[in-house]
Amino acid sequence: MKPLRIIGMGCGRAVAVLGILIWAWGLCGSASGVVPGRCPTEIHFREVVEVTDETITLADLVAGADTLPSSWLAYFRSIELGPTPPLGTERFIRSENLRAYMVSLLRSQGVDPESTLLVMPDRLTIKRAATLVEARQIEDIVTSYILEHAPWDRGEMEIRDITFSGLPMLPAGTLTHQVQAQPGESFLGHVNLSIHFYLEGKKVRTLKAAARVALRKQVFHAARPLKRGEIIRPDDIEAREIEITDPSRTYVFEASQAVGKRLVTHLSMGEPLDQSCLDKPLLVRRGKTVTIVYRMPGIKLTAKGKAKEEGGYGDWIRIVNLDSDKVVKGQVLDGQTVLVVR
């Protein structure tokens, strides 16, 4: 039997001729290789064939295939002609090639080709049935994923400037999708996502998408010019609503995050407070008289001392023992006490 020759056309350009050798015998039917039941008197073929599966069968080419005798329909379905054309491309079968193939096929089943009318167009066009995902669907997928996974209050978030790498054409059928974010994604500012589409559990397309996420949130600002080293008081700061898009900033959202802490940099009036600008409250200043507590196994002694350095809770500073005039290093416990462990 001669091979059925399918001429492929992709994106308007001819591609290499695809020769497919179809073994019509032994695939279905009795042991003798003959399909049981009477052969249909007419077989009509489609002009345009849209295939949903990855493989084309002879039954796909037949118009009204379900009206064929069940034995012949099953037989035609068992004959695979080759892979479905890639999405966005088409393949063509010339009628003379198809007719010659069908004549050989019928003869192999003991059927006189003259007894069956073969009705076919001059050329059959074969293409993969496809679904075009709309822009709105992609935007909804991106928006839903960010809202579900971002650590922010939904009422404070604004998702905008959603972009993606073209509208995907996907195989027709029941599709599912899975969205994947970059490791460590903060969901603030520029957010990159990958959308994986699946057909019956098999990945068929990955789409790159991006969006910008902004927060409208109350942030505390300097109510007056503040100098480095100042301890923040309640009336030194005020809350103002701003738009936040920089994930690297650690703004002060609660007054308790700033009040009582020491500035490590100057702030202009109206400048937002960042937690990186704040240090622990300064408890001991240089030159201040403190109580030195000496702690040794089973012994606790105290002495007066003078701080040679400033420090907050837990800081290690140098202190002069006023009785011995020796310099020791101790840990600040509060504004009056420094602990020396021996």
C-alpha positions as CSV (number, residue, x, y, z in Angstrom):
1,M,0.0,0.0,0.0
2,K,1.2,3.5,-0.8
3,P,1.7,5.9,2.0
4,L,-0.9,8.7,2.5
5,R,0.9,11.9,1.8
6,I,0.0,14.9,3.9
7,I,1.4,18.3,2.8
8,G,1.9,20.6,5.8
9,M,1.4,24.4,5.8
10,G,2.6,26.3,8.8
11,C,1.9,30.0,9.2
12,G,1.2,30.4,5.5
13,R,4.5,28.7,4.4
14,A,4.8,25.3,3.0
15,V,6.7,22.8,5.1
16,A,8.2,19.5,4.3
17,V,5.9,16.8,2.8
18,L,4.9,14.4,5.5
19,G,4.6,10.8,4.3
20,I,2.7,8.5,6.7
21,L,2.5,4.8,6.0
22,I,-0.7,3.5,7.5
23,W,-1.0,-0.2,8.1
24,A,-4.7,-0.7,7.6
25,W,-4.8,-4.4,8.3
26,G,-4.6,-6.2,11.6
27,L,-5.6,-3.2,13.7
28,C,-9.2,-4.1,14.3
29,G,-11.7,-6.8,13.4
30,S,-11.5,-10.5,13.2
31,A,-8.4,-12.7,13.0
32,S,-8.7,-12.7,9.2
33,G,-8.2,-8.9,9.2
34,V,-11.6,-8.2,7.7
35,V,-14.0,-5.8,9.4
36,P,-17.2,-7.6,10.3
37,G,-20.4,-6.0,9.0
38,R,-21.5,-4.5,5.7
39,C,-19.4,-1.6,4.3
40,P,-21.2,1.7,4.1
41,T,-22.4,2.6,0.6
42,E,-21.2,6.2,1.0
43,I,-18.3,7.7,3.0
44,H,-18.2,11.5,3.2
45,F,-15.1,13.4,4.2
46,R,-14.8,16.8,5.9
47,E,-13.3,19.8,4.2
48,V,-11.9,21.2,7.5
49,V,-11.0,18.8,10.3
50,E,-10.4,20.2,13.8
51,V,-8.8,17.6,16.1
52,T,-8.7,17.8,19.8
53,D,-6.4,14.9,20.5
54,E,-2.7,14.8,19.8
55,T,-3.1,12.1,17.1
56,I,-5.2,12.1,14.0
57,T,-7.3,9.0,13.1
58,L,-9.1,8.2,10.0
59,A,-12.4,8.6,11.8
60,D,-11.5,12.3,12.4
61,L,-11.6,12.9,8.6
62,V,-15.1,11.4,8.1
63,A,-18.1,13.6,8.1
64,G,-20.9,12.1,10.2
65,A,-18.6,9.4,11.4
66,D,-21.1,8.4,14.1
67,T,-23.5,7.3,11.4
68,L,-21.1,4.6,10.2
69,P,-21.7,1.0,11.2
70,S,-20.2,0.6,14.6
71,S,-17.6,-2.0,13.4
72,W,-16.4,0.3,10.7
73,L,-16.3,3.4,13.0
74,A,-14.2,1.5,15.5
75,Y,-11.9,0.3,12.7
76,F,-11.5,3.9,11.4
77,R,-10.8,5.1,14.9
78,S,-8.0,2.5,15.3
79,I,-6.1,3.8,12.2
80,E,-3.7,6.6,13.3
81,L,-2.6,8.9,10.5
82,G,0.0,10.8,12.5
83,P,0.4,13.7,15.0
84,T,-1.9,16.6,15.1
85,P,-0.4,19.8,13.6
86,P,1.1,22.2,16.1
87,L,-1.2,25.0,17.3
88,G,-1.5,27.8,14.8
89,T,-0.5,25.6,11.8
90,E,-2.4,23.5,9.3
91,R,-1.8,20.4,7.2
92,F,-3.5,19.4,4.0
93,I,-4.4,16.1,2.4
94,R,-4.9,16.1,-1.4
95,S,-8.1,14.4,-2.5
96,E,-6.3,12.2,-5.0
97,N,-4.0,10.9,-2.3
98,L,-6.8,10.2,0.1
99,R,-8.9,8.5,-2.6
100,A,-6.0,6.2,-3.6
101,Y,-5.5,5.4,0.0
102,M,-9.2,4.6,0.6
103,V,-9.4,2.4,-2.4
104,S,-6.4,0.3,-1.1
105,L,-8.0,0.3,2.4
106,L,-11.3,-1.0,1.1
107,R,-9.7,-3.7,-1.0
108,S,-7.7,-4.9,2.0
109,Q,-11.0,-5.5,3.7
110,G,-12.4,-7.5,0.8
111,V,-14.6,-4.6,-0.3
112,D,-15.1,-3.6,-4.0
113,P,-14.2,0.1,-4.1
114,E,-16.8,0.6,-6.8
115,S,-19.5,-0.3,-4.4
116,T,-18.7,2.6,-2.0
117,L,-19.1,6.2,-3.0
118,L,-16.2,8.3,-1.6
119,V,-17.3,12.0,-1.4
120,M,-14.4,14.3,-0.6
121,P,-13.3,17.9,-1.2
122,D,-10.4,18.8,-3.4
123,R,-8.3,19.2,-0.3
124,L,-8.8,18.5,3.4
125,T,-7.4,21.0,5.9
126,I,-6.4,19.5,9.3
127,K,-5.7,21.7,12.3
128,R,-5.6,21.4,16.1
129,A,-8.7,22.7,17.8
130,A,-7.6,25.6,20.0
131,T,-8.8,28.0,22.6
132,L,-7.5,31.6,22.7
133,V,-7.1,32.8,26.3
134,E,-8.4,36.4,26.6
135,A,-6.4,39.2,28.1
136,R,-9.1,39.7,30.8
137,Q,-8.7,36.0,31.9
138,I,-4.9,36.5,32.3
139,E,-5.4,39.7,34.3
140,D,-8.0,37.9,36.6
141,I,-5.5,35.0,37.2
142,V,-2.7,37.4,38.1
143,T,-4.9,39.6,40.3
144,S,-6.5,36.7,42.2
145,Y,-3.1,35.1,42.9
146,I,-1.5,38.3,44.2
147,L,-4.5,39.0,46.4
148,E,-4.4,35.5,47.9
149,H,-0.7,35.3,48.5
150,A,0.3,38.9,49.4
151,P,0.8,39.6,53.1
152,W,-0.9,42.9,52.9
153,D,-4.5,44.1,53.7
154,R,-6.5,43.8,50.5
155,G,-8.2,47.1,51.1
156,E,-4.7,48.8,51.0
157,M,-3.5,47.2,47.8
158,E,-3.6,48.4,44.3
159,I,-2.6,46.0,41.5
160,R,-1.9,47.7,38.1
161,D,0.2,47.6,34.9
162,I,-0.4,43.8,34.4
163,T,1.7,42.6,31.4
164,F,2.3,39.2,29.8
165,S,4.1,37.6,26.9
166,G,1.3,37.6,24.3
167,L,-2.1,36.0,24.4
168,P,-1.7,32.2,24.5
169,M,-3.4,29.8,22.1
170,L,-4.0,26.6,23.9
171,P,-5.3,23.2,22.9
172,A,-9.1,22.9,23.2
173,G,-10.3,20.9,26.1
174,T,-10.6,21.2,29.9
175,L,-7.7,23.4,31.0
176,T,-6.3,24.1,34.4
177,H,-3.6,26.5,35.5
178,Q,-1.0,26.9,38.2
179,V,0.7,30.2,39.1
180,Q,4.2,30.3,40.5
181,A,5.9,33.3,42.1
182,Q,9.7,34.0,42.3
183,P,11.3,32.6,45.5
184,G,11.1,35.2,48.3
185,E,8.5,37.4,46.5
186,S,7.4,40.3,48.6
187,F,4.4,41.1,46.5
188,L,5.2,44.8,46.5
189,G,6.5,46.9,43.6
190,H,7.3,44.8,40.5
191,V,6.0,41.2,40.8
192,N,7.0,38.5,38.4
193,L,4.8,35.4,37.9
194,S,4.8,32.2,35.8
195,I,1.4,30.8,34.7
196,H,1.5,27.1,33.8
197,F,-1.4,25.8,31.7
198,Y,-2.3,22.1,31.8
199,L,-4.5,19.9,29.6
200,E,-5.5,16.6,31.3
201,G,-2.5,17.0,33.7
202,K,0.0,17.6,31.0
203,K,1.7,21.0,30.8
204,V,1.0,22.7,27.4
205,R,2.1,26.2,27.9
206,T,3.9,28.5,30.3
207,L,3.1,32.2,30.2
208,K,5.3,34.9,31.9
209,A,3.3,37.7,33.6
210,A,4.2,40.7,35.7
211,A,2.3,43.4,37.7
212,R,3.0,46.3,39.9
213,V,1.6,46.3,43.4
214,A,1.3,49.5,45.5
215,L,0.1,50.0,49.1
216,R,-1.8,53.0,50.4
217,K,-0.8,53.0,54.0
218,Q,-0.4,55.3,57.1
219,V,3.3,55.9,57.7
220,F,4.8,58.0,60.5
221,H,6.7,61.1,59.5
222,A,8.9,63.6,61.3
223,A,6.7,66.4,62.6
224,R,9.7,68.7,63.0
225,P,13.4,68.5,62.0
226,L,15.0,65.8,64.1
227,K,18.7,65.4,64.8
228,R,20.8,62.3,65.1
229,G,20.9,61.0,68.7
230,E,17.5,62.4,69.7
231,I,15.0,60.2,71.5
232,I,11.7,60.1,69.7
233,R,8.8,61.5,71.7
234,P,5.0,61.1,70.7
235,D,4.7,64.7,69.5
236,D,7.8,64.4,67.3
237,I,6.0,62.2,64.7
238,E,2.7,62.2,62.8
239,A,0.9,59.7,60.6
240,R,0.4,60.4,56.9
241,E,-0.9,58.2,54.1
242,I,1.5,57.5,51.3
243,E,1.9,55.1,48.4
244,I,4.5,52.4,49.0
245,T,6.1,50.4,46.1
246,D,9.6,49.8,47.4
247,P,9.8,46.4,49.2
248,S,13.3,47.3,50.6
249,R,11.8,50.1,52.8
250,T,10.9,49.2,56.4
251,Y,8.6,52.1,57.2
252,V,7.3,52.8,60.7
253,F,3.5,51.9,60.7
254,E,2.9,52.1,64.5
255,A,3.9,54.9,66.9
256,S,5.2,52.3,69.3
257,Q,7.8,51.3,66.8
258,A,9.5,54.7,67.1
259,V,8.6,56.4,70.4
260,G,11.4,56.1,73.0
261,K,14.0,55.1,70.4
262,R,17.1,57.0,69.3
263,L,17.7,58.4,65.8
264,V,20.9,57.3,64.1
265,T,20.5,59.9,61.3
266,H,19.0,63.4,60.8
267,L,15.4,63.7,59.6
268,S,13.9,66.7,57.8
269,M,10.4,67.8,58.7
270,G,7.9,65.7,56.8
271,E,10.4,62.9,56.1
272,P,9.0,59.4,56.6
273,L,10.5,57.3,59.4
274,D,12.2,54.1,58.5
275,Q,13.1,51.5,61.1
276,S,16.7,51.5,59.8
277,C,16.9,55.1,61.1
278,L,16.1,54.0,64.7
279,D,18.2,52.5,67.4
280,K,17.5,51.2,70.9
281,P,16.8,53.9,73.5
282,L,19.9,55.4,74.9
283,L,19.9,54.6,78.6
284,V,23.5,55.6,79.6
285,R,25.3,58.6,78.4
286,R,29.0,59.2,78.5
287,G,30.1,60.7,81.8
288,K,26.9,59.5,83.7
289,T,27.4,58.0,87.2
290,V,26.1,54.4,87.4
291,T,26.1,51.5,89.7
292,I,28.5,48.7,88.7
293,V,27.3,45.3,89.8
294,Y,30.0,42.7,90.0
295,R,28.7,39.1,89.7
296,M,30.9,36.1,90.4
297,P,29.9,32.6,91.5
298,G,28.3,33.0,94.9
299,I,29.3,36.6,95.2
300,K,27.6,39.9,94.2
301,L,29.3,43.3,94.8
302,T,28.4,46.8,93.9
303,A,30.5,49.9,93.3
304,K,30.1,53.4,91.8
305,G,31.3,54.1,88.3
306,K,31.3,56.6,85.5
307,A,30.4,55.7,81.9
308,K,33.2,56.3,79.4
309,E,30.7,55.4,76.5
310,E,27.0,55.7,75.8
311,G,24.8,52.7,75.3
312,G,21.3,51.2,75.2
313,Y,19.9,48.1,76.8
314,G,22.2,45.1,76.3
315,D,25.1,47.2,74.9
316,W,28.6,46.6,76.3
317,I,30.3,49.8,77.4
318,R,33.5,50.8,79.3
319,I,33.0,52.2,82.8
320,V,35.6,53.6,85.3
321,N,35.3,52.1,88.8
322,L,35.5,55.3,90.9
323,D,36.9,53.4,94.0
324,S,39.7,51.6,92.2
325,D,40.0,54.0,89.1
326,K,40.1,50.9,86.9
327,V,38.3,50.6,83.6
328,V,36.0,47.6,83.2
329,K,33.6,46.5,80.5
330,G,30.0,45.9,81.5
331,Q,26.5,45.4,80.0
332,V,23.8,48.0,80.3
333,L,20.8,46.7,82.3
334,D,19.0,50.0,82.7
335,G,19.7,53.7,83.1
336,Q,21.5,53.3,86.4
337,T,23.0,49.8,86.3
338,V,25.8,48.1,84.4
339,L,26.6,44.4,85.0
340,V,30.2,43.1,85.1
341,V,30.5,39.3,85.1
342,R,33.7,37.6,86.2
